[in-house]
Structures are given as C-alpha cells and as structure tokens.
Amino acid sequence: GERSVPRRIRTVKFNVGGTVFEISTAILQRHPRSLLTALSQKPSASDEPIFVERSPERFPYVLDWLRDGHVTVPPAVSREALLRDLKFFQLRASSSSVVFEAPALGFLASRQGELHQRSMQELANKMGTLKRKLAALDVCRKVINTTVLEMNRGKNQINFYPDEDGPLSSIMEYIDEAGVRERVTQ
C-alpha cells in the first residue's frame, strides 16, 4: 500500500506575558477580525513568537473560546479580567458562550473552617489588646481617684517623688498591680 504523507499544519506562536502558546492558523482564520489574526498576518523577519502583553494564566481560556466558540471557566479565574481579555483580542464572545462555574460547595466548606479559625485568632488578639487597654484605663482611674483624695485631705501640694509618701507612690503601686509599669515608664 501507498502511504499518505500527513499534511503539515501551519501554526502561529504567541508569547503571552512570557509564556509561549501555539495555535493553528486555520483556527485563527475562523475569526478574521480578531487581534490575534491581525497580528499573525503581519510580515515578520524572524521566527520569534509574537509578543502580547496579557495574562498567561487566562490566555488558555481565550484559546479554548477560539477553538470551540464557547468556554467554561473555573471559579478561580476572574470573570471581569477574562471578559476584558476577550474584548482586548477583539473577540465577540456572547454571555452564553462564556460560562463561569459556581464554586463547589466542598471548596467553600473546606475554607469555612480555615476562615473561622482565622476569625477566632483575630478576635483573641483583639481581646488581649482590649484587656491591656482596660488595665491601663483602670490605672488611670485609680491615679485620678488618689489625686482627688489627696487634694481633698487638704494637701494642695502634690508630691511627685515616688520614694516619698504621696500620690505618686500610690500611683506606682496601682501601676505595678496592673502590670503595666514598663509601658508607662518607658
């Protein structure tokens, strides 16, 4: 028998954001008004891929749309970004030809535990901060009360030396009780 020689398929290479993609010219010819078709028809002196400044993560979905006339896109892909890419490449994709999958419930359930744990940790951190602030406010309240008591006892002078018997020594005791002395005196 006679062997038939396979026909060589003509292709065009695009360097999209640093990743090289190859597509047949027959597929591009189905979309004569697209930017990719226009770029592929420009004469070139080299065999270098045609550079296109777009996302290499979304470009496979553009190629799928070119090949099949429709594409189904997973939830991880940005709807707005892919629609911008299709518009950039001058492809007339209808809303029915680009289907965005809903997130799988299993994915959401697995994330729920992680999100709950993260929220609880953030809440615990905020509670710790709140407790420290309340302790400092309590110290301030005690300082004010002590100062008012000292002034009400007829002492119009307030002694600010912590080693002598006076309001400041009482204040330092309260500060020590609250465990905030280092923060206050620094």
Solvent accessible surface area in square Angstrom, and as a share of the most:
residue,aa,sasa,rsa
1,G,127,1.22
2,E,173,0.78
3,R,225,0.82
4,S,107,0.69
5,V,133,0.77
6,P,117,0.73
7,R,221,0.81
8,R,206,0.75
9,I,121,0.61
10,R,166,0.61
11,T,62,0.36
12,V,19,0.11
13,K,91,0.39
14,F,0,0.00
15,N,37,0.19
16,V,0,0.00
17,G,34,0.32
18,G,60,0.58
19,T,61,0.36
20,V,80,0.46
21,F,33,0.14
22,E,88,0.39
23,I,5,0.03
24,S,21,0.13
25,T,22,0.13
26,A,63,0.49
27,I,24,0.12
28,L,3,0.01
29,Q,117,0.52
30,R,143,0.52
31,H,36,0.16
32,P,99,0.62
33,R,184,0.67
34,S,3,0.02
35,L,39,0.19
36,L,0,0.00
37,T,2,0.01
38,A,49,0.38
39,L,35,0.17
40,S,30,0.19
41,Q,128,0.57
42,K,131,0.56
43,P,137,0.86
44,S,80,0.52
45,A,121,0.94
46,S,61,0.40
47,D,146,0.76
48,E,128,0.58
49,P,37,0.23
50,I,46,0.23
51,F,113,0.47
52,V,7,0.04
53,E,126,0.56
54,R,62,0.23
55,S,20,0.13
56,P,32,0.20
57,E,131,0.59
58,R,53,0.19
59,F,1,0.00
60,P,52,0.32
61,Y,46,0.18
62,V,0,0.00
63,L,7,0.03
64,D,51,0.26
65,W,18,0.06
66,L,1,0.01
67,R,89,0.33
68,D,90,0.46
69,G,35,0.34
70,H,105,0.47
71,V,7,0.04
72,T,72,0.42
73,V,0,0.00
74,P,45,0.29
75,P,66,0.42
76,A,102,0.79
77,V,24,0.14
78,S,54,0.35
79,R,114,0.42
80,E,110,0.49
81,A,6,0.05
82,L,0,0.00
83,L,69,0.34
84,R,141,0.52
85,D,1,0.01
86,L,3,0.02
87,K,161,0.68
88,F,82,0.34
89,F,1,0.00
90,Q,104,0.46
91,L,13,0.06
92,R,198,0.72
93,A,31,0.24
94,S,62,0.40
95,S,97,0.62
96,S,95,0.61
97,S,15,0.10
98,V,6,0.04
99,V,78,0.45
100,F,47,0.20
101,E,85,0.38
102,A,84,0.65
103,P,62,0.39
104,A,65,0.51
105,L,146,0.73
106,G,52,0.50
107,F,117,0.49
108,L,87,0.43
109,A,64,0.49
110,S,78,0.50
111,R,85,0.31
112,Q,125,0.56
113,G,46,0.45
114,E,78,0.35
115,L,81,0.40
116,H,113,0.50
117,Q,132,0.59
118,R,116,0.42
119,S,60,0.39
120,M,98,0.44
121,Q,105,0.47
122,E,89,0.40
123,L,93,0.46
124,A,57,0.44
125,N,86,0.44
126,K,138,0.58
127,M,90,0.40
128,G,24,0.23
129,T,51,0.30
130,L,89,0.44
131,K,132,0.56
132,R,122,0.45
133,K,122,0.52
134,L,98,0.49
135,A,30,0.24
136,A,38,0.30
137,L,114,0.57
138,D,51,0.27
139,V,7,0.04
140,C,70,0.42
141,R,123,0.45
142,K,50,0.21
143,V,35,0.20
144,I,109,0.55
145,N,70,0.36
146,T,14,0.08
147,T,33,0.19
148,V,75,0.43
149,L,96,0.48
150,E,19,0.09
151,M,89,0.40
152,N,114,0.58
153,R,162,0.59
154,G,60,0.57
155,K,105,0.45
156,N,129,0.66
157,Q,161,0.71
158,I,47,0.24
159,N,43,0.22
160,F,133,0.55
161,Y,144,0.55
162,P,67,0.42
163,D,129,0.67
164,E,89,0.40
165,D,141,0.73
166,G,10,0.10
167,P,6,0.04
168,L,33,0.17
169,S,21,0.14
170,S,31,0.20
171,I,20,0.10
172,M,34,0.15
173,E,108,0.48
174,Y,63,0.24
175,I,7,0.03
176,D,74,0.38
177,E,123,0.55
178,A,37,0.28
179,G,47,0.45
180,V,2,0.01
181,R,88,0.32
182,E,114,0.51
183,R,133,0.49
184,V,80,0.46
185,T,77,0.45
186,Q,179,0.80
